[in-house]
Amino acid sequence: MPETPAEDVAPQQPIEGPDWSAVEFHPQCPLCEYDLFGLSAPRCPECGYGFEWRDVLDPRAAEHPYLFEYQSRRRIRSFVRTAWHAAAPRGFWKSLHPSLRPRAGRLVTYFVAGLFLHVIAILIAAFLEVAAMYASWGRMSFIYKPSPGGGAVDRLLSSMSDALSTTHLYPEMYLETAARFAGAPVLMIALILVSLASFRFSMKRARIKSSHVLRCITYSLDPFGWAVTGFVLSLLLVVLILAGIPQVWDSSYSVVLAIIWIPYSMIRLYCAYRFYLRFEHPFATLSAVAIIVTLLFAIMFPADLVKVLAFVQHGVWLY
């Protein structure tokens, strides 16, 4: 096969950067804040982040339509929209550009609000399950309990008090499980943070600002999703109780919930690292984190893990 003549080979075109004579400020890398002024290639020489010049030269290019951090009005709506879209991590992280600087205070507010909703959902779910247990036993005292001289408000308060009474329905089981359901996301997030800390040298080597990592963790591990999942699971348990299946409320369900959320949280973090931080080898890093978190759960809750494994292998739930 004849060789291509040297004169027929197209020369490599130089990369043309912006016209810096028309730029009146020094743009910075969105991740590490390296000064990009004077560069031609759209890649940071400090952290290796690839970008488009329009995203760093035009602040309006990075604006987001609903992100909770930057919505000063309609905050409840922006919170719900952010949580909803963050549940589909691939599209969410592709729509969010690091040029939109993270706001640590709003991120903390977002997380605390999600945790508050999680606790409220668990308390409501615990009440519904206790009430369902009353119904399955034919007591029904949570609906109406006569009170001499009392009105509707008094009867309602009496009913709620009776449903949450500690004198009938094994209160230790319900209170312990509600507490573990409420604390499960906090515990899992703490374990994931501890596991991620073992890889912090990669972040330091890449010189990525910690605020961007905080954004990834906040939107990937927010407790709002736990609130929805836990509440739906509790409604399912209510149906099982009313169907005549006793004692389905068990402390090990918090472990089941954690087992469901560990891989899902890793998927969300993977998308954040892959599409937002553009981290090298995110799958290997987060697979190691998932293994570490799973082992820590197994060490902390061995009896509950045995129940889960027995149910998976033999279809029998141990009490």
C-alpha positions as CSV (number, residue, x, y, z in Angstrom):
1,M,0.0,0.0,0.0
2,P,1.6,3.3,-1.0
3,E,2.5,5.7,1.7
4,T,0.6,9.0,1.9
5,P,2.7,11.8,0.7
6,A,3.8,14.2,3.4
7,E,2.3,17.2,1.6
8,D,-1.2,15.4,1.7
9,V,-1.3,15.1,5.4
10,A,-3.3,17.9,7.0
11,P,-1.3,19.9,9.5
12,Q,-2.6,19.9,13.1
13,Q,-4.7,23.0,13.6
14,P,-3.7,25.1,16.7
15,I,-6.3,25.4,19.4
16,E,-7.6,28.9,19.4
17,G,-8.6,30.4,22.7
18,P,-10.6,33.5,23.5
19,D,-9.6,36.9,22.4
20,W,-8.0,37.8,25.7
21,S,-7.5,41.5,24.7
22,A,-11.3,41.8,24.9
23,V,-11.6,40.1,28.3
24,E,-11.6,42.5,31.2
25,F,-11.3,40.0,34.1
26,H,-9.3,36.8,35.0
27,P,-11.5,33.8,34.7
28,Q,-10.9,30.9,37.2
29,C,-11.2,27.2,37.0
30,P,-14.7,26.2,38.4
31,L,-13.2,23.4,40.5
32,C,-9.8,24.6,41.8
33,E,-9.9,28.4,41.0
34,Y,-6.8,28.3,39.0
35,D,-6.3,31.5,36.9
36,L,-7.2,30.6,33.3
37,F,-6.3,33.9,31.7
38,G,-4.2,33.6,28.6
39,L,-4.8,29.9,28.0
40,S,-5.9,28.6,24.7
41,A,-7.0,25.0,25.5
42,P,-10.3,24.7,27.5
43,R,-8.7,22.5,30.2
44,C,-7.3,23.5,33.5
45,P,-3.6,22.7,33.8
46,E,-3.9,22.5,37.6
47,C,-6.7,19.9,38.2
48,G,-7.3,18.7,34.6
49,Y,-10.9,19.8,34.5
50,G,-12.3,20.2,30.9
51,F,-14.8,23.0,30.3
52,E,-16.2,25.2,27.6
53,W,-15.0,28.8,27.5
54,R,-18.5,30.2,27.4
55,D,-19.2,28.7,30.8
56,V,-16.3,30.5,32.5
57,L,-16.4,33.7,30.5
58,D,-20.2,34.3,30.7
59,P,-21.6,33.9,34.3
60,R,-25.1,33.7,32.9
61,A,-24.2,30.5,31.1
62,A,-24.1,28.5,34.4
63,E,-27.5,29.7,35.7
64,H,-29.8,27.0,36.9
65,P,-33.6,27.1,36.6
66,Y,-34.5,25.5,39.9
67,L,-31.5,24.7,42.1
68,F,-32.3,25.3,45.8
69,E,-28.9,27.0,46.5
70,Y,-29.7,29.9,44.2
71,Q,-33.5,30.4,44.6
72,S,-34.3,33.3,46.9
73,R,-38.0,33.1,46.1
74,R,-40.3,30.0,46.1
75,R,-37.9,28.1,48.2
76,I,-40.3,25.3,49.0
77,R,-40.9,24.7,45.3
78,S,-37.2,24.8,44.5
79,F,-36.5,22.4,47.3
80,V,-39.1,19.9,46.0
81,R,-37.9,20.3,42.4
82,T,-34.2,19.9,43.4
83,A,-35.0,16.8,45.4
84,W,-37.1,15.4,42.6
85,H,-34.5,15.9,39.9
86,A,-31.6,14.8,42.1
87,A,-33.4,11.4,42.3
88,A,-32.5,11.0,38.6
89,P,-28.8,11.7,39.1
90,R,-27.5,11.4,35.5
91,G,-29.6,14.2,34.1
92,F,-29.3,16.3,37.3
93,W,-25.5,16.4,37.4
94,K,-25.3,17.1,33.7
95,S,-27.5,20.1,34.1
96,L,-25.3,21.5,37.0
97,H,-22.1,23.2,36.1
98,P,-19.3,23.9,38.7
99,S,-19.1,27.5,37.5
100,L,-22.2,28.0,39.6
101,R,-20.4,28.3,42.9
102,P,-21.6,26.1,45.8
103,R,-23.2,27.9,48.7
104,A,-22.3,25.9,51.8
105,G,-25.0,27.5,54.0
106,R,-27.8,26.7,51.6
107,L,-26.5,23.1,51.2
108,V,-26.6,22.6,55.0
109,T,-30.2,24.1,55.0
110,Y,-31.2,21.7,52.3
111,F,-29.8,18.7,54.2
112,V,-31.3,19.7,57.5
113,A,-34.8,20.3,55.9
114,G,-34.6,16.9,54.3
115,L,-33.7,15.3,57.7
116,F,-36.6,17.1,59.4
117,L,-39.0,15.8,56.8
118,H,-37.5,12.3,57.3
119,V,-38.1,12.4,61.0
120,I,-41.7,13.7,60.6
121,A,-42.4,10.9,58.0
122,I,-41.1,8.2,60.4
123,L,-43.2,9.5,63.3
124,I,-46.3,9.5,61.1
125,A,-45.5,6.1,59.9
126,A,-45.0,4.8,63.4
127,F,-48.4,6.2,64.5
128,L,-50.1,4.5,61.5
129,E,-48.5,1.2,62.2
130,V,-49.5,1.3,65.9
131,A,-53.0,2.2,64.8
132,A,-53.1,-0.6,62.3
133,M,-52.0,-3.0,65.1
134,Y,-54.9,-1.8,67.2
135,A,-57.2,-2.5,64.3
136,S,-55.9,-6.0,63.7
137,W,-56.5,-6.8,67.3
138,G,-60.0,-5.4,67.2
139,R,-59.4,-2.7,69.7
140,M,-60.0,0.4,67.4
141,S,-59.6,2.7,70.4
142,F,-57.4,5.0,68.3
143,I,-60.5,6.1,66.4
144,Y,-62.9,6.9,69.2
145,K,-62.6,6.8,73.0
146,P,-65.5,8.3,75.0
147,S,-64.5,11.0,77.3
148,P,-67.0,12.5,79.7
149,G,-67.5,16.1,78.9
150,G,-64.9,16.1,76.2
151,G,-65.3,17.5,72.8
152,A,-63.9,16.5,69.4
153,V,-60.4,17.9,70.1
154,D,-60.3,16.0,73.4
155,R,-61.3,12.7,71.7
156,L,-58.7,13.2,68.9
157,L,-55.9,13.8,71.5
158,S,-57.1,10.9,73.5
159,S,-57.1,8.7,70.4
160,M,-53.5,9.7,69.4
161,S,-52.3,9.2,73.0
162,D,-53.9,5.8,73.1
163,A,-52.4,4.8,69.7
164,L,-48.9,5.8,71.0
165,S,-49.5,4.4,74.5
166,T,-46.6,2.5,76.1
167,T,-48.8,0.1,78.0
168,H,-50.0,-2.2,75.3
169,L,-48.0,-2.8,72.1
170,Y,-44.5,-3.6,73.1
171,P,-43.3,0.1,73.1
172,E,-39.6,-0.8,73.1
173,M,-40.0,-2.4,69.7
174,Y,-41.8,0.6,68.1
175,L,-39.7,3.3,69.7
176,E,-36.4,1.6,69.0
177,T,-37.4,0.9,65.4
178,A,-38.7,4.4,64.8
179,A,-35.4,5.8,66.2
180,R,-33.4,3.5,64.0
181,F,-35.4,4.4,61.0
182,A,-34.9,8.1,61.7
183,G,-31.2,7.7,62.4
184,A,-30.4,5.3,59.5
185,P,-29.6,8.0,56.9
186,V,-27.5,9.9,59.3
187,L,-25.6,6.8,60.2
188,M,-25.1,5.7,56.6
189,I,-24.0,9.2,55.5
190,A,-21.5,9.2,58.4
191,L,-20.2,5.8,57.3
192,I,-19.9,7.0,53.7
193,L,-18.1,10.1,54.7
194,V,-15.6,8.1,56.8
195,S,-15.1,5.8,53.8
196,L,-14.6,8.7,51.4
197,A,-12.1,10.2,53.8
198,S,-9.8,7.4,52.9
199,F,-9.7,8.7,49.4
200,R,-9.2,12.4,50.2
201,F,-5.7,12.3,48.9
202,S,-7.2,12.0,45.4
203,M,-9.1,15.2,45.9
204,K,-6.1,17.0,47.3
205,R,-4.0,15.8,44.4
206,A,-6.6,17.1,42.0
207,R,-6.9,20.3,44.1
208,I,-10.7,20.2,44.0
209,K,-12.3,22.6,46.4
210,S,-14.1,20.9,49.3
211,S,-17.3,23.0,48.6
212,H,-17.9,21.0,45.4
213,V,-17.4,17.7,47.2
214,L,-20.0,19.0,49.8
215,R,-22.4,19.7,47.0
216,C,-22.0,16.2,45.6
217,I,-22.5,14.5,49.0
218,T,-25.5,16.7,49.9
219,Y,-27.5,16.1,46.7
220,S,-26.5,12.4,46.5
221,L,-27.2,11.5,50.2
222,D,-30.1,13.8,51.1
223,P,-32.5,12.4,53.7
224,F,-35.6,13.5,51.7
225,G,-35.4,10.3,49.6
226,W,-35.2,8.3,52.8
227,A,-38.3,10.0,54.1
228,V,-40.3,9.1,51.0
229,T,-38.9,5.5,50.9
230,G,-39.4,4.9,54.6
231,F,-43.0,6.3,54.5
232,V,-43.9,4.1,51.5
233,L,-42.4,1.1,53.2
234,S,-44.3,1.8,56.4
235,L,-47.6,2.1,54.4
236,L,-46.8,-1.4,52.9
237,L,-46.3,-2.7,56.4
238,V,-49.7,-1.2,57.5
239,V,-51.3,-3.1,54.7
240,L,-49.6,-6.4,55.8
241,I,-50.8,-5.8,59.4
242,L,-54.3,-5.2,58.3
243,A,-54.1,-8.3,56.1
244,G,-53.5,-10.4,59.2
245,I,-49.7,-10.8,59.2
246,P,-48.6,-10.0,62.8
247,Q,-45.4,-8.4,64.0
248,V,-44.2,-7.2,60.7
249,W,-42.8,-4.1,62.3
250,D,-39.3,-5.2,63.2
251,S,-36.0,-3.3,63.9
252,S,-34.3,-5.1,61.0
253,Y,-36.3,-3.2,58.5
254,S,-34.0,-0.2,59.0
255,V,-31.2,-2.5,57.8
256,V,-33.3,-3.5,54.8
257,L,-33.8,0.2,54.0
258,A,-30.1,0.8,54.3
259,I,-29.3,-2.2,52.1
260,I,-31.6,-0.7,49.4
261,W,-30.1,2.8,49.7
262,I,-26.4,1.8,49.8
263,P,-26.2,0.9,46.1
264,Y,-28.6,3.7,45.1
265,S,-26.5,6.3,46.9
266,M,-23.4,4.9,45.3
267,I,-25.0,5.3,41.8
268,R,-25.9,8.9,42.7
269,L,-22.4,9.6,43.9
270,Y,-21.0,8.0,40.8
271,C,-23.0,10.3,38.5
272,A,-21.8,13.3,40.6
273,Y,-18.2,12.3,40.4
274,R,-18.4,11.3,36.7
275,F,-20.5,14.1,35.2
276,Y,-19.9,17.0,37.6
277,L,-16.4,16.6,39.1
278,R,-15.2,14.5,36.1
279,F,-13.3,12.4,38.5
280,E,-10.8,9.8,37.3
281,H,-11.9,6.2,38.0
282,P,-15.1,7.0,39.9
283,F,-16.5,3.4,39.6
284,A,-13.4,1.9,41.3
285,T,-13.4,4.5,44.1
286,L,-17.1,4.2,44.9
287,S,-17.1,0.4,44.6
288,A,-14.5,0.4,47.3
289,V,-16.6,2.8,49.4
290,A,-19.7,0.6,49.0
291,I,-17.7,-2.5,50.2
292,I,-16.4,-0.6,53.2
293,V,-19.9,0.7,54.2
294,T,-21.5,-2.7,53.8
295,L,-18.8,-4.3,56.0
296,L,-19.2,-1.6,58.6
297,F,-23.0,-2.3,58.6
298,A,-22.4,-6.0,59.0
299,I,-20.1,-5.4,62.0
300,M,-22.5,-3.0,63.7
301,F,-25.8,-5.0,63.1
302,P,-24.8,-8.7,62.8
303,A,-28.1,-10.0,64.2
304,D,-30.2,-7.9,61.8
305,L,-28.0,-9.0,58.9
306,V,-28.6,-12.6,59.7
307,K,-32.4,-12.0,59.6
308,V,-32.1,-10.4,56.2
309,L,-29.9,-13.2,54.8
310,A,-32.3,-15.9,56.2
311,F,-35.2,-14.2,54.5
312,V,-33.4,-13.9,51.2
313,Q,-32.2,-17.5,51.2
314,H,-35.2,-19.3,52.8
315,G,-38.1,-16.8,52.7
316,V,-38.4,-16.9,56.5
317,W,-38.2,-13.9,58.7
318,L,-36.7,-14.6,62.1
319,Y,-38.2,-12.8,65.1
